[in-house]
Amino acid sequence: MCAVALQALPLARAIYSTAQQALPQSSVVYRLIIGSVAALGAFDAVSGASTTIRSPNNATGTVGQAFSYEILVGPRSANRYYANPLPDGLYLQRNDILGTPTTIGATQVKLTASDGSHSVSKWITIYVQPPSEIAPPSFSAQPQDEDAVEGETTTFITDVLSTSPASFQWFFNGTPIVGATNQELTFVNTPQVFVGEYLLVATNVFGAATSQIARLFQRVPLVDSNAVWTYLDTGRSAGTLWRKLKYRDTKWTNGPAALGYGWGDEGTVVRPGLNPLKPAITTYFRHKFVVADSNAYAGFKLDMQVDDGAVAYLNGKEIWRFNLPARGAVSFRKLALANREMPVQLDWVSTNFYRPLVLTGTNILAVEVHQAKTNGADMRFDVRFSGLVPGL
């Protein structure tokens, strides 16, 4: 069929030329001839007879590095492109194959370009090679600082890329740890917290790489998870003065954490607002604690169990917001960004901050907890506040 159409093309063009001279533009015959020639021309332009995919037959990428390949068509352009199958990590964006390869190997890819009626195709090979044939290991994930109290387990985690088998050795304060020859380091802090500096050296036949230093701090509890908090559960706005130390909260209620409702294991059950048919969006909590010497700590850590969102203030200054907009004032009618479902509702979320925010003497920790829905069936709040000591 294609051959017949191509053989008829010169005759159609001759008829078109003669008709254009002999007939007026309003002629039905003239319009029919123009349509026939246009159809044959489109077929000729997009079919394999004159238009091809002109981009290279092969392309090479590297694991972990950006990849780009443009599908080129000529002499006429196309408006639809296809490429299938593609190596892991690559995708098609119009006539470009983009992305970051993740898997080593060779993939036969069928490219197709189309004008919507006709198409041309071509097979190419995309080769994905390792990051380097000759290279020492590299760290794609570094160990992070941790903290612990006696009896807790500490784990330092890394991710190492290596094109050949690698060996590992962990160091503590510059000394190799006997038997610590895995990519991950886990130990129990008994009979003490093994505070100090940890790092990992990874080695293969081409060289070695050293991780960044990760520190282990001793965590000293300043506010326990069963602490007694004063709270306001009316569902009304508390304003802004409630965040400060000198605010008088004598009319507020108090009780031990965990505080909330709808769980069944609360230390204190709070009201879901004044109207049980319309639960409050925001509940307010305050707790005073004393620090004998804030300079004794390298930093401080706040752990919070919250359903759904919260803003935390220390001595009147905001130190953290969770599951709420990152910027701007937060009104008592502001809903949390997302509803936290089980089991994440019971997860502890954490943030660290430094000495100047904590006073030697009495401090006030104030937290407002926000619901994600106006008809929420449960709410939960608990806090651990700790000082971090770099050595015993």
C-alpha positions in Angstrom: 0.0 0.0 0.0 2.9 2.4 0.9 4.6 1.7 -2.4 1.4 2.4 -4.4 0.9 5.7 -2.6 4.5 6.7 -3.3 4.2 5.9 -7.0 1.0 7.9 -7.2 2.6 11.0 -5.6 4.2 12.5 -8.8 0.9 12.1 -10.7 -1.1 13.7 -7.9 1.3 16.6 -7.9 0.9 17.1 -11.7 -2.9 17.0 -11.4 -2.7 19.5 -8.6 -0.6 21.9 -10.7 -2.9 21.6 -13.7 -6.0 22.0 -11.6 -4.6 25.0 -9.8 -4.2 26.8 -13.1 -7.5 25.6 -14.8 -10.1 25.8 -12.0 -11.2 28.6 -9.6 -10.4 28.2 -5.9 -14.1 27.8 -5.1 -14.3 24.6 -7.2 -15.1 21.4 -5.3 -12.8 19.5 -7.6 -9.9 21.8 -6.7 -10.5 21.4 -3.0 -10.6 17.6 -3.3 -7.3 17.5 -5.3 -5.7 19.8 -2.7 -6.8 17.4 0.1 -5.5 14.4 -1.7 -2.1 15.9 -2.3 -1.9 17.2 1.3 -2.6 13.7 2.6 0.0 12.2 0.4 2.5 14.9 1.4 1.9 14.3 5.1 2.5 10.6 4.6 5.6 11.3 2.6 6.9 13.7 5.2 6.4 11.5 8.3 6.8 8.0 6.9 10.1 6.2 6.7 10.4 7.2 3.1 11.8 10.7 3.9 11.7 11.3 7.7 13.9 9.4 10.1 15.1 9.5 13.7 18.6 10.9 13.3 19.9 10.8 16.9 22.8 8.4 17.7 22.4 4.7 17.8 24.0 4.4 21.2 24.2 6.4 24.4 26.2 6.0 27.6 25.4 7.0 31.1 26.9 6.6 34.6 25.2 5.4 37.8 24.5 8.4 40.0 25.2 11.0 37.3 22.7 13.1 35.3 21.8 11.6 31.8 20.5 13.4 28.7 19.7 12.1 25.2 17.7 14.1 22.6 15.5 12.3 20.0 16.2 14.1 16.8 13.8 13.8 13.8 14.2 15.1 10.2 13.6 16.6 7.8 10.1 17.2 9.2 9.4 17.4 12.9 7.1 15.2 15.0 4.8 16.1 17.9 4.7 12.8 19.8 7.6 10.7 21.1 7.9 7.4 22.8 10.9 5.4 24.3 10.4 2.0 25.8 11.8 0.3 27.9 14.1 2.7 29.7 16.8 1.9 32.2 16.0 2.4 35.9 16.1 6.1 36.9 15.4 7.5 33.4 12.2 9.0 32.0 11.0 10.6 28.8 10.2 14.4 28.7 8.8 15.3 25.3 11.7 14.4 23.0 14.4 14.1 25.7 15.4 11.1 27.8 16.5 12.4 31.2 17.2 11.3 34.7 19.9 9.7 36.8 20.6 6.0 36.1 20.6 3.7 39.1 21.4 0.3 37.6 24.4 -0.9 35.6 23.8 -2.6 32.3 22.7 -2.3 28.6 19.1 -1.7 27.6 17.7 -1.9 24.0 15.3 1.0 23.7 12.7 1.5 20.9 12.4 5.2 20.0 9.2 6.3 18.1 8.3 9.7 16.7 4.9 10.5 15.3 2.8 13.3 13.9 -0.4 11.7 15.2 -1.2 9.8 12.0 2.1 8.2 11.0 5.3 7.3 12.8 8.9 6.2 12.4 10.8 4.0 14.8 14.4 3.2 15.7 16.2 0.9 18.1 19.1 2.3 20.2 21.2 0.9 23.1 21.7 2.8 26.3 24.7 1.7 28.3 24.9 2.4 32.0 28.3 2.0 33.6 29.5 2.1 37.2 30.6 5.4 38.7 34.2 4.6 37.9 36.0 1.5 36.8 38.9 2.4 39.1 37.9 4.3 42.2 38.1 4.1 46.0 34.8 3.8 48.0 32.6 6.9 48.5 30.0 7.7 51.1 26.5 8.4 49.8 25.2 8.6 53.5 27.3 9.8 56.4 27.0 8.8 60.1 25.0 11.3 62.2 25.3 12.5 65.8 23.4 10.4 68.3 22.6 10.7 72.0 21.8 8.1 74.7 21.3 7.4 78.4 22.7 4.3 80.2 21.2 1.0 78.8 20.1 2.5 75.5 21.3 1.1 72.1 23.1 3.3 69.7 23.4 2.7 66.0 25.5 4.6 63.5 24.4 4.0 59.9 26.3 4.8 56.6 25.9 4.0 52.9 29.0 3.2 50.9 29.4 3.0 47.1 32.3 0.8 45.9 33.0 -0.8 42.4 34.9 -3.6 44.1 34.5 -5.5 47.4 35.2 -3.1 50.4 36.3 -3.7 54.0 35.2 -1.5 56.9 36.7 -0.4 60.2 35.1 1.8 62.8 37.1 4.1 65.1 36.3 5.6 68.5 38.2 8.7 69.5 40.8 7.8 66.9 41.3 4.1 68.0 40.0 1.1 66.0 37.1 -0.7 67.7 37.8 -4.4 67.9 35.4 -6.4 65.8 33.6 -3.3 64.4 34.1 -4.2 60.8 30.6 -3.8 59.3 29.2 -0.9 57.4 26.8 -0.3 60.4 27.9 0.1 64.1 25.5 -0.9 66.9 26.2 -1.2 70.6 24.5 -1.0 74.0 25.6 1.8 76.3 26.3 -0.3 79.4 27.6 0.2 82.0 27.9 3.8 80.8 27.3 6.0 77.8 30.2 5.8 75.5 30.4 9.4 74.6 33.0 10.6 72.0 33.7 10.7 68.3 33.1 7.9 65.9 34.1 7.5 62.2 34.2 4.7 59.6 37.1 4.0 57.1 36.0 2.0 54.0 38.7 0.4 51.8 38.9 -1.4 48.5 41.8 -2.3 46.1 41.8 1.2 44.7 42.0 3.2 47.9 40.2 4.3 51.1 37.6 6.8 52.2 36.9 8.2 55.6 33.5 9.3 56.8 32.7 12.5 58.7 32.9 12.4 62.5 29.7 11.5 64.3 29.5 12.3 68.0 27.7 10.4 70.7 26.4 12.6 73.6 25.1 11.6 77.0 21.5 12.7 77.3 20.6 14.2 80.7 16.8 14.4 81.2 15.5 17.9 82.3 11.8 17.3 81.5 10.6 13.7 81.7 7.8 12.2 79.6 5.7 11.9 82.8 6.1 15.5 83.8 3.1 17.5 85.1 1.9 20.2 82.7 -0.6 23.0 83.1 -3.0 23.2 80.1 -5.9 25.2 78.6 -8.5 23.1 76.8 -11.3 25.5 76.2 -10.7 25.7 72.5 -10.4 29.5 72.7 -7.3 31.6 71.8 -4.7 32.0 74.6 -3.1 35.0 72.9 0.7 35.3 73.1 1.6 36.2 76.7 1.0 32.5 77.8 4.4 31.6 76.2 6.4 33.7 78.7 7.7 32.7 82.1 5.9 35.4 84.1 2.4 34.5 82.7 0.0 33.5 85.5 -1.6 30.2 84.6 -3.2 29.6 88.0 -6.6 29.3 86.3 -5.4 26.6 84.0 -5.8 22.8 84.7 -2.9 20.5 85.3 -1.9 16.9 85.1 0.8 14.4 84.1 1.7 13.5 80.6 0.8 11.9 78.3 -2.1 14.3 77.9 -4.9 14.0 75.4 -8.1 12.1 74.6 -9.3 9.2 72.5 -6.5 6.9 73.4 -7.3 5.2 76.7 -3.8 5.3 78.1 -3.5 9.0 78.8 -1.9 10.2 82.1 -4.4 13.0 81.9 -7.5 13.2 79.8 -8.1 16.8 78.5 -11.4 18.1 77.2 -11.8 18.4 73.4 -13.0 22.0 73.9 -16.2 23.3 75.4 -18.4 21.9 72.8 -18.1 18.0 72.6 -19.8 18.1 69.1 -17.1 20.5 67.8 -13.6 19.5 69.1 -11.1 22.3 69.7 -8.5 22.8 67.0 -5.8 24.1 69.5 -4.9 23.1 73.1 -2.2 24.9 75.1 0.4 23.4 77.5 3.0 25.0 79.8 5.8 23.5 82.0 8.5 25.1 84.2 11.8 23.4 84.8 15.1 24.4 86.4 18.6 24.1 84.9 21.4 24.4 87.5 24.0 25.4 84.9 23.2 25.7 81.2 26.9 26.0 80.4 27.3 22.4 81.4 25.7 21.2 78.2 26.9 21.3 74.6 23.3 21.6 73.4 19.8 20.5 74.1 17.2 18.1 72.6 13.5 18.3 72.4 11.5 15.0 71.7 7.8 15.4 71.2 5.0 12.9 70.7 2.2 14.9 69.1 -1.1 14.3 67.3 -1.3 16.2 64.9 0.9 19.4 64.8 2.6 21.7 67.3 4.5 24.9 67.9 7.0 24.9 70.8 8.3 28.0 72.6 11.2 28.2 75.1 11.2 31.3 77.4 8.8 33.1 75.0 10.8 32.3 71.8 9.7 29.9 69.1 12.1 27.0 68.9 10.3 24.5 66.6 7.1 23.9 64.7 6.0 20.5 63.5 3.4 19.6 60.8 2.4 23.3 60.5 3.3 25.9 57.9 7.1 26.7 58.1 6.5 30.5 58.1 4.0 33.0 59.4 1.8 33.4 62.5 -0.2 30.4 63.6 -3.6 31.2 64.9 -5.7 29.0 67.2 -7.9 28.2 64.3 -5.0 26.9 62.1 -5.3 23.2 61.2 -2.2 21.0 61.1 -0.9 20.2 57.6 -1.7 16.5 57.7 -3.6 14.0 59.8 -1.2 11.6 61.6 -2.5 8.1 61.5 -1.3 5.0 63.4 1.4 4.0 64.0 3.1 7.4 63.3 0.9 9.0 65.9 3.0 7.4 68.6 6.4 8.2 67.0 8.7 10.6 68.8 9.9 13.5 66.6 13.0 15.5 67.6 15.0 18.7 67.2 18.3 19.9 68.7 19.3 23.5 69.6 22.1 25.3 71.5 22.9 26.8 74.8 21.9 30.5 74.5 18.2 29.6 74.4 18.3 27.8 77.8 18.7 29.8 81.0 20.6 28.9 84.1 17.7 28.9 86.6 14.0 28.6 85.8 12.8 28.1 82.2 9.3 27.8 80.7 8.5 25.4 77.9 5.2 26.2 76.2 3.6 24.1 73.4 0.4 24.6 71.4 -1.0 21.4 69.8 -3.2 21.7 66.7 -5.6 19.2 65.2 -5.6 18.4 61.5 -9.4 18.2 61.3 -12.3 20.0 62.9 -13.9 16.7 63.9 -10.8 14.9 65.2 -11.5 11.9 67.4 -8.2 12.0 69.3 -5.3 14.2 70.5 -2.0 13.4 72.2 0.9 15.3 73.7 4.0 14.3 75.5 7.5 15.8 75.7 11.1 14.8 76.7 13.6 17.7 77.1 17.2 16.9 77.6 20.7 18.4 77.9 23.5 16.9 75.8 26.9 16.3 77.5 29.9 15.7 75.3 31.8 13.7 77.9 31.5 12.1 81.3 
